[in-house]
């Protein structure tokens, strides 16, 4: 895969080590998985994989997150039976920002849920208590969501197939908006995205995200918490979307961190436009800092 020069020119000035950033993007992403605590435990999985002779490393920032020394772990019984779930490490992070609230939650909305990685993770953190509404606008993706729910033993979740912008005006204690994006942060896994990347794609996604975040916030009950996240580096899809929310709603951000995992501060400005001070409480994940994909996350309160 060849990284476009326009891509390099856009993002290399934003990172601390451009050479390490590009080198990381050109390398394969390590195989990671999450232990599904609805069916197993980290201790059981570690014992089973030791018996297989497969080396796995447990992440200090999340007891159920692991990286395998080899990528060929799909044929294991643990994967077949839903005791483990293949998931990028950074994809596991948004639910961790609301882990405490999930343990007591009664009504949760996953706005763009398919194929279900974060939905099933939240169900496990909730121990199948409460109710998750897992919504997705793309009907073909609902099939994957349903399959993953059944495989993981997720029982507290119902599926809706709606454009979030037309979602009924209900109120949720917790809202997760893992927004559709240009997906630059997943390019280590999907190298074809380099050939599809353009600033036009970025702006198209950003336009939709600005609409989605306002609706998602409107569905949040007073005193509730919303996580906004993307798997892209684009400021138009990250900081600028939060700026749009803060300019149009009575929203505030809370400082977030992932103890044991290196994160970076968001941008203070982009193309001469300075962002709201609240946005400094969000975080970026650059791939070369932890050998992962790229991500952006913010915790919003109402």
Secondary structure, 3 states (H helix, E strand, C coil): CCCCHHHHHHHHHHCCCHHHHHHHHCCCCCCEEEECCCCCCHHHHHHHHHHHCCCEEECCCCCCEEEECCCCCCCCHHHHCCCEEECCCHHHHHHHCCHHHHCCCCEEEECCCCCCHHHHHHHHHCCCCCEEEEECCCHHHHHHHHHHHHHHCCCCEEEECCCHHHCCCCCEEEEEEECCCCCHHHCCCCCCHHHHCCHHHHHHHHHHHHHHHHHHHHCEEEEEEEEEEECCCCHHHCHHHHHHHHHHCCCEEECCCCCCCCCEECCCEECCEECCHHHHHCEEECHHHHCCCCEEEEEEEC
